[in-house]
C-alpha cells in the first residue's frame, strides 16, 4: 500500500500552473491532502478550520477546478471522494460494510493497468479499478466498525 504524498507548498504548485492562489483553494487542497478519500462535506469541515466562512459550494468549485488541473483525483463513488495522490494510476480497495478506502498500487505495474480490446481508435490513458470486499475489522466478530470519514490517512485502520 502507498500513502498520499502531500505537496508541501500548494501556493507554489498553483502558481506553477498559472492559477491564482486564494485562501479557499489552499484550504481545500490542504484539507484533501489531510483527509484522502474524503467527501466534499468532510473536506468542507476541514477547510473551515482555515477559512471559517468558506461555503460548501466554494469547496465543490475548488474541487472541480483542482480535478481539472490534475491536482486532485475524484473517485466516482457515491458519494464522490477526493485525494491528492494523482498521476500514478493506483487503484482502491473499498470495504462494502464500513466504507473504508485503501490505496493499492497498479496491479499490473504500468498504466493503464488494463488493456481494452483493440480497434476502438482511442489511446488509453488510465483505467480506474475499484476492488470491493469486506475488511478484516468488519469480518471480526464483535469488533467496533471504523468510520471511513475519520480515517486520518484514508489508507489504514485497525
DRENMARZA-296065 format. One record per atom (N, C-alpha, C, O, CB): residue in one letter; x, y, z. Coordinates in pm, whole numbers, padded with zeros to 5 digits, always signed. Atoms other than C-alpha are relative to their C-alpha. Glycine has a CB too. Layout:
# residues N
aXYZ/...
END
This chain:
# residues 158
x+00082-00118+00000/x+00000+00000+00000/x+00087+00124+00000/x+00195+00126+00059/x-00094+00000+00119/x-00071-00126+00004/x+00110+00354-00070/x-00090+00106+00060/x-00211+00105+00040/x+00043+00038-00144/x+00078-00108-00056/x+00001+00660+00118/x+00019+00125-00083/x+00112+00135-00163/x+00039+00025+00145/x-00007-00126+00072/x-00061+01006-00016/x+00127+00075+00037/x+00163+00084+00154/x-00124+00086+00030/x-00115-00086-00023/x+00249+01220-00055/x-00045+00143-00024/x-00063+00183-00139/x+00121-00040-00093/x+00053-00136+00018/x+00133+01577+00009/x+00099+00094-00066/x+00220+00080-00050/x-00041+00057+00134/x-00081-00109+00052/x+00260+01873-00184/x+00028+00092+00118/x-00065+00133+00187/x-00071+00075-00119/x-00037-00081-00116/x+00450+02078+00073/x-00046+00144-00015/x-00067+00213+00084/x+00149-00004+00021/x+00026-00142+00022/x+00362+02411-00087/x-00108+00018-00108/x-00076+00036-00225/x+00130+00073-00040/x+00110-00014+00097/x+00020+02438-00252/x+00003+00134-00073/x-00023+00135-00193/x-00133-00015+00071/x-00005-00126+00077/x+00058+02810-00336/x+00100-00006-00115/x+00070+00040-00225/x+00036+00115+00093/x-00100+00011+00108/x+00376+02738-00536/x-00050-00091-00110/x-00028-00065-00228/x+00134-00052+00055/x+00051+00092+00100/x+00208+02448-00708/x-00108+00067-00086/x-00111+00049-00208/x-00057-00127+00068/x+00102-00074+00075/x-00089+02666-00806/x+00065+00101-00095/x+00027+00112-00211/x-00097+00071+00096/x-00069-00100+00084/x+00143+02940-00934/x+00068-00068-00118/x+00066-00014-00229/x+00106+00078+00084/x-00067+00072+00108/x+00337+02684-01139/x-00096-00036-00112/x-00056-00049-00228/x+00067-00126+00053/x+00103+00030+00100/x+00012+02602-01316/x-00062+00126-00058/x-00150+00119-00144/x-00110-00087+00061/x+00055-00127+00048/x-00059+02972-01375/x-00135+00033+00062/x-00212+00110+00005/x-00013-00004-00149/x+00129-00021-00067/x-00352+02969-01130/x+00017+00098+00115/x+00122+00105+00179/x-00059-00134+00052/x-00002-00093-00113/x-00439+03236-00878/x+00002-00078+00131/x-00062-00183+00144/x-00122+00095-00004/x-00005+00060-00133/x-00358+03149-00519/x-00102+00073+00086/x-00091+00194+00108/x+00144+00008+00062/x+00100-00059-00090/x-00659+03206-00295/x-00001-00081+00130/x+00040-00197+00133/x-00143+00002-00066/x+00012+00070-00129/x-00719+03119+00069/x-00088-00123-00014/x-00059-00227+00044/x-00056+00095+00107/x+00092+00112+00016/x-01009+02897-00037/x+00066-00118-00072/x+00050-00232-00030/x-00124+00046-00078/x-00066+00108+00074/x-00804+02699-00289/x+00102-00072+00088/x+00106-00195+00093/x+00069+00055-00127/x-00103+00060-00086/x-00518+02644-00046/x-00065-00081+00111/x-00020-00191+00142/x+00092+00109+00059/x+00067+00071-00109/x-00755+02546+00235/x-00059-00132-00047/x-00047-00234+00021/x-00111+00088+00061/x+00060+00123+00053/x-00938+02291+00019/x+00108-00101-00036/x+00094-00219-00003/x-00088+00030-00124/x-00108+00092+00036/x-00616+02141-00118/x+00067-00059+00124/x+00099-00177+00127/x+00105+00071-00086/x-00056+00051-00125/x-00472+02113+00232/x-00094-00099+00066/x-00050-00199+00123/x+00032+00116+00095/x+00098+00090-00061/x-00795+01952+00353/x-00005-00134-00073/x-00014-00239-00010/x-00140+00065-00002/x-00002+00126+00076/x-00790+01694+00071/x+00126-00078+00033/x+00123-00199+00050/x-00009+00027-00154/x-00127+00063-00036/x-00425+01624+00149/x-00006-00067+00136/x+00044-00178+00155/x+00112+00102-00003/x+00007+00051-00138/x-00500+01574+00518/x-00103-00110+00017/x-00095-00189+00111/x-00033+00114+00095/x+00110+00096-00011/x-00811+01361+00455/x-00023-00070-00134/x-00127-00048-00197/x-00130+00070+00047/x+00020+00069+00128/x-00759+01138+00149/x-00125-00086+00002/x-00159-00148+00103/x+00121-00085-00033/x+00122+00078+00022/x-01072+00970+00017/x-00119+00059+00075/x-00217-00011+00099/x+00023-00144+00045/x+00110-00065-00071/x-01296+01221+00198/x-00104+00053-00098/x-00075+00078-00215/x+00053+00114+00088/x+00108-00060+00078/x-01628+01350+00073/x+00018+00152+00000/x+00094+00206+00079/x-00140-00039+00057/x-00005-00147+00004/x-01676+01716-00021/x-00046+00059+00132/x+00007+00161+00176/x-00088+00053-00116/x+00049-00051-00129/x-01868+01763+00304/x+00108-00008+00107/x+00123+00083+00187/x-00125-00078+00046/x-00110+00014-00098/x-01575+01631+00510/x+00112+00099-00031/x+00171+00156+00060/x+00055-00145-00001/x-00101-00097+00041/x-01334+01846+00310/x-00044+00140+00041/x+00038+00220+00086/x+00024-00006-00153/x+00055-00130-00041/x-01561+02146+00377/x+00023+00023+00149/x+00067+00130+00190/x-00151+00008-00032/x-00020-00011-00145/x-01547+02079+00751/x+00147+00030+00032/x+00176+00117+00114/x-00044-00129+00071/x-00142-00021-00025/x-01167+02059+00744/x+00047+00135-00052/x+00127+00202+00014/x+00082-00111-00065/x-00040-00129+00057/x-01127+02364+00519/x-00048+00118+00085/x+00016+00222+00091/x-00054+00014-00143/x+00052-00107-00086/x-01341+02570+00757/x+00091+00029+00118/x+00082+00136+00178/x-00138-00036+00050/x-00097-00026-00107/x-01066+02531+01018/x+00099+00108-00043/x+00152+00180+00041/x+00075-00129+00038/x-00092-00101+00053/x-00850+02751+00792/x-00072+00124-00053/x-00022+00236-00041/x+00084-00061-00110/x+00081-00110+00056/x-01119+02963+00624/x-00142-00019+00052/x-00223-00084-00013/x+00005+00001-00159/x+00130+00027-00065/x-01422+02975+00858/x-00123+00033-00085/x-00228-00029-00067/x-00008+00078+00125/x+00118-00039+00077/x-01652+03142+00604/x-00010-00069-00135/x-00095-00032-00216/x+00001+00147-00020/x+00008+00069+00129/x-01586+02904+00312/x-00130-00079-00007/x-00169-00146+00089/x+00122-00094-00020/x+00127+00069+00017/x-01909+02764+00174/x+00022-00137-00065/x+00125-00162-00128/x-00097+00085-00086/x-00006+00131+00064/x-01978+02410+00062/x+00006+00016-00152/x+00077-00058-00219/x-00121-00087+00041/x-00003-00026+00144/x-02044+02548-00288/x+00140+00038-00046/x+00185-00006-00152/x-00100+00111-00037/x-00138-00037+00034/x-01696+02705-00290/x+00091-00123+00000/x+00178-00136-00086/x+00054+00105+00098/x-00079+00123-00006/x-01547+02370-00188/x-00022-00082-00127/x+00074-00131-00186/x-00036-00083+00126/x+00028+00075+00122/x-01723+02198-00479/x+00066+00064-00122/x+00116-00006-00209/x-00151-00010-00022/x-00062-00070+00113/x-01595+02464-00721/x+00150-00023+00000/x+00208-00054-00104/x-00031+00151+00005/x-00145+00023-00009/x-01236+02431-00596/x+00032-00145-00034/x+00129-00171-00106/x+00052+00035+00141/x-00023+00141+00031/x-01259+02052-00612/x-00011-00028-00150/x+00071-00100-00206/x-00098-00088+00077/x+00016+00020+00145/x-01386+02063-00971/x+00118+00060-00075/x+00172-00003-00166/x-00132+00064-00049/x-00115-00064+00065/x-01112+02308-01072/x+00127-00081+00023/x+00202-00108-00071/x+00018+00143+00051/x-00123+00074-00034/x-00837+02115-00890/x+00004-00135-00071/x+00111-00183-00108/x+00010-00019+00152/x+00006+00126+00074/x-00955+01793-01054/x+00036+00025-00147/x+00113-00051-00206/x-00142-00064+00011/x-00028-00034+00140/x-00947+01956-01399/x+00147+00036-00020/x+00203+00009-00126/x-00088+00115-00046/x-00141-00039+00009/x-00595+02091-01328/x+00094-00115+00032/x+00216-00100+00018/x+00027+00115+00093/x-00083+00115-00031/x-00470+01748-01223/x+00060+00000+00139/x+00152-00077+00167/x+00107-00009-00100/x-00051-00006-00137/x-00408+01840-00859/x-00072-00098+00092/x-00018-00140+00194/x-00014+00140+00055/x+00085+00084-00083/x-00687+01623-00722/x-00059-00109-00088/x-00087-00086-00206/x-00114+00083+00070/x+00067+00111+00069/x-00831+01288-00822/x-00136-00021+00065/x-00147-00027+00188/x+00086-00132+00005/x+00136+00025-00048/x-01205+01233-00791/x-00031-00147-00017/x-00018-00203-00126/x-00105+00087-00075/x+00044+00138+00005/x-01321+00885-00703/x-00151+00003-00022/x-00226+00051+00063/x+00038-00079+00131/x+00141-00008+00037/x-01655+00845-00875/x-00082-00107+00069/x-00145-00191+00004/x-00015-00012-00150/x+00083+00088-00080/x-01819+00655-00596/x-00118+00084+00047/x-00123+00204+00016/x+00080-00064+00121/x+00112-00078-00053/x-02141+00760-00424/x+00011-00004+00151/x-00003-00112+00209/x-00139-00056-00049/x-00030-00131+00060/x-02077+00997-00266/x+00143+00004-00053/x+00228-00077-00014/x-00022+00113+00103/x-00134-00016+00055/x-01775+01113-00463/x+00099+00031+00112/x+00064+00093+00212/x+00003+00112-00107/x-00108-00024-00097/x-01446+01123-00273/x+00120+00053-00076/x+00130+00035-00198/x+00036-00129+00080/x-00111-00070+00064/x-01124+01310-00341/x+00131-00033+00068/x+00135-00064+00187/x-00024+00149+00002/x-00134+00022-00054/x-00749+01261-00298/x+00100+00080-00082/x+00073+00120-00195/x+00036-00152-00001/x-00107-00072+00070/x-00425+01436-00389/x+00103-00094-00061/x+00198-00049-00123/x+00069+00096+00094/x-00091+00095+00065/x-00249+01118-00499/x-00043-00012-00145/x-00140-00081-00177/x-00001-00142+00073/x+00035-00005+00142/x-00254+01177-00873/x+00118-00045-00084/x+00232-00045-00038/x-00045+00142-00041/x-00104+00026+00097/x-00059+01069-01177/x+00064-00138+00006/x+00153-00166-00074/x+00104+00098+00016/x-00063+00131-00007/x+00025+00714-01074/x-00096-00115-00033/x-00056-00231-00031/x+00057-00021+00136/x+00098+00099+00040/x-00293+00532-01176/x-00014-00115+00100/x-00024-00231+00062/x+00036-00056-00136/x+00020+00103-00102/x-00326+00349-00845/x-00148-00036+00008/x-00233+00029-00052/x+00052+00048+00139/x+00136+00051-00012/x-00639+00158-00751/x-00047+00012+00144/x+00025+00062+00230/x-00008-00146-00048/x+00057-00010-00134/x-00865+00135-00449/x-00068-00129+00042/x-00127-00201-00039/x-00100+00115+00006/x+00073+00107-00065/x-00996-00128-00213/x-00105+00067+00088/x-00071+00154+00168/x+00095-00095+00083/x+00107-00061-00079/x-01333-00039-00060/x-00074-00110+00076/x-00118-00209+00018/x-00097+00080-00090/x+00079+00092-00081/x-01499-00221+00229/x-00147+00033-00021/x-00189+00147+00000/x+00038+00008+00151/x+00142-00022+00028/x-01866-00264+00138/x-00082+00014+00128/x-00198+00054+00123/x-00055-00114-00084/x+00074-00013-00125/x-01963-00269+00506/x+00026+00134+00068/x-00069+00205+00102/x+00036-00113+00094/x-00030-00123-00073/x-01780+00023+00669/x+00038+00115-00091/x+00037+00231-00048/x+00111-00024+00099/x-00032-00105+00096/x-01676+00215+00356/x+00144+00048+00000/x+00178+00139-00076/x-00087+00114+00026/x-00140-00042-00001/x-01306+00246+00438/x+00061-00024-00138/x+00031-00123-00203/x+00081-00075+00110/x-00064+00009+00131/x-01095+00306+00126/x+00150-00007+00020/x+00209+00073+00092/x-00040+00120-00090/x-00144+00019-00007/x-00739+00183+00086/x+00059+00018-00139/x+00000-00024-00238/x+00036-00140+00057/x-00073-00010+00126/x-00490+00274-00187/x+00075-00130-00024/x+00125-00192+00070/x+00097+00122+00001/x-00080+00116+00039/x-00326-00011-00376/x+00066+00035-00134/x+00002+00090-00223/x-00087-00132-00010/x-00073-00032+00122/x-00060+00024-00643/x-00058-00075-00119/x-00129-00175-00104/x+00148-00033+00016/x+00047+00058+00125/x-00135-00060-01006/x+00026-00150-00001/x+00138-00194+00026/x+00069+00068-00121/x-00011+00145-00010/x-00199-00434-01027/x+00091-00061-00107/x+00141-00172-00088/x-00136-00061-00010/x-00085+00051+00106/x-00001-00476-01350/x+00140+00061+00009/x+00239-00003-00026/x-00062+00028-00137/x-00129-00065-00016/x+00275-00228-01277/x+00016+00128-00079/x+00085+00220-00034/x+00106-00092-00038/x-00010-00122+00079/x+00240+00030-01550/x-00137+00040-00051/x-00216-00046-00089/x+00098-00019-00118/x+00129-00046+00051/x-00056+00246-01654/x-00015-00038-00146/x+00085-00043-00216/x-00015+00151+00016/x+00127-00013-00068/x-00316+00194-01781/x-00043-00121+00081/x-00157-00122+00129/x-00103+00029-00097/x+00026+00118-00084/x-00304-00144-01598/x-00096-00101-00061/x-00091-00218-00025/x-00054+00044+00132/x+00089+00091+00075/x-00572-00295-01821/x+00008+00041-00146/x+00037+00156-00178/x-00150+00005+00054/x-00005-00030+00142/x-00585-00316-02194/x-00131-00043-00064/x-00161-00162-00071/x+00121-00069-00069/x+00129+00033+00061/x-00924-00295-02367/x+00023-00064-00137/x+00134-00062-00191/x-00088+00126-00014/x-00012+00057+00135/x-00994-00471-02694/x+00050+00106-00098/x+00021+00225-00082/x-00135-00058-00047/x-00052-00093+00100/x-00819-00314-02992/x-00108+00034-00101/x-00213-00029-00107/x+00123-00058-00070/x+00091-00037+00108/x-00989-00141-03281/x-00098+00109+00035/x-00185+00141-00046/x-00074-00119-00043/x+00093-00105-00040/x-01169+00131-03089/x+00051+00138-00037/x-00025+00235-00033/x-00024-00007+00149/x-00056-00127+00044/x-00932+00408-03205/x+00039+00095+00111/x+00075+00209+00081/x-00095+00066-00086/x-00036-00088-00110/x-00861+00552-02860/x+00135-00037+00058/x+00173-00154+00063/x-00106-00006+00109/x-00121+00022-00077/x-00532+00596-02682/x-00041+00000+00147/x-00091+00102+00196/x+00110+00111-00029/x+00042+00013-00139/x-00597+00473-02327/x+00103+00065+00090/x+00222+00035+00080/x-00020-00149+00038/x-00089-00071-00091/x-00450+00698-02058/x-00001-00058+00140/x+00101-00059+00208/x-00039+00145+00006/x+00008+00057-00135/x-00574+00535-01740/x-00117-00097+00006/x-00203-00100-00081/x-00016+00111+00106/x+00110+00093-00028/x-00801+00265-01602/x-00028+00010+00149/x+00061-00011+00230/x+00035-00148-00044/x+00038-00008-00140/x-00990+00314-01277/x-00054-00135+00044/x-00152-00185-00010/x-00105+00111+00023/x+00038+00131-00049/x-01016-00009-01084/x-00034+00013+00147/x+00042+00071+00225/x+00113-00104-00022/x+00042+00000-00140/x-01206-00049-00760/x-00028-00144+00040/x-00113-00212-00019/x-00126+00090+00023/x+00025+00132-00056/x-01186-00370-00563/x-00095+00020+00117/x-00072+00107+00201/x+00134-00071+00045/x+00095-00010-00111/x-01481-00418-00327/x+00005-00130+00079/x+00012-00239+00022/x-00144+00028-00051/x-00006+00118-00085/x-01474-00652-00032/x-00041+00036+00141/x-00103+00140+00164/x+00140-00061-00001/x+00029-00023-00142/x-01509-00677+00344/x+00134-00001+00072/x+00209-00098+00065/x-00100-00109+00059/x-00129-00013-00068/x-01216-00555+00554/x+00008-00093+00122/x-00092-00147+00168/x+00023+00146+00044/x-00025+00089-00114/x-01062-00754+00839/x-00077+00045+00124/x-00128-00038+00198/x+00150-00007+00031/x+00073-00050-00117/x-01220-00528+01103/x-00148-00036-00007/x-00208-00073+00094/x+00016+00152+00011/x+00143+00032+00014/x-01570-00584+00964/x-00026-00151+00005/x-00135-00193+00044/x-00053+00058-00132/x+00016+00145-00006/x-01515-00960+00936/x+00017-00053+00142/x-00033-00161+00174/x+00100-00068-00092/x-00024+00044-00138/x-01405-00982+01301/x-00129+00012+00081/x-00191+00118+00081/x+00115+00083+00067/x+00123-00007-00080/x-01697-01070+01530/x+00017+00096+00117/x+00123+00103+00179/x-00039-00139+00051/x+00006-00087-00117/x-01793-00814+01793/x+00101+00114-00003/x+00131+00170+00103/x+00021-00080+00123/x-00096-00110+00002/x-01543-00555+01674/x-00071+00129-00038/x-00166+00127-00116/x+00117-00030-00098/x+00060-00128+00038/x-01627-00185+01652/x+00033+00029-00146/x+00143+00000-00192/x+00050+00115+00091/x-00019-00029+00141/x-01669-00071+01293/x+00066+00137-00016/x+00023+00234+00045/x-00135-00004-00076/x-00066-00128+00021/x-01431+00202+01174/x-00089+00096-00078/x-00172+00054-00158/x+00133-00021-00073/x+00071-00104+00073/x-01572+00530+01048/x+00092+00046-00112/x+00197+00106-00085/x-00040+00120+00095/x-00091-00035+00110/x-01425+00585+00698/x+00028+00148-00009/x+00134+00187-00058/x-00057-00048-00130/x-00021-00145+00004/x-01467+00963+00731/x+00101+00045+00104/x+00157+00154+00092/x-00131+00073+00021/x-00094-00042-00104/x-01246+00968+01040/x+00138-00059-00020/x+00227-00037+00062/x-00052-00041+00136/x-00130+00060+00026/x-00958+00776+00885/x+00100+00110-00034/x+00083+00176-00137/x-00009-00105-00113/x-00093-00109+00025/x-00661+01016+00907/x+00077-00014-00130/x+00107+00087-00195/x+00096+00010+00114/x-00077+00017+00124/x-00474+00864+00613/x-00085-00051-00113/x-00040-00054-00228/x+00115-00094+00023/x+00084+00057+00104/x-00766+00715+00426/x+00052-00133-00048/x-00002-00190-00144/x-00011+00093-00113/x-00061+00120+00052/x-00549+00411+00391/x+00016-00114+00100/x+00051-00225+00060/x+00130+00034-00053/x-00018+00109-00096/x-00538+00213+00712/x-00104+00011+00109/x-00158+00118+00136/x+00141+00003+00060/x+00075+00000-00126/x-00743+00114+01008/x+00028-00131+00069/x+00068-00230+00008/x-00154+00019-00025/x-00022+00123-00071/x-00714-00138+01279/x+00089+00019+00118/x+00118-00077+00190/x+00058-00102-00089/
END
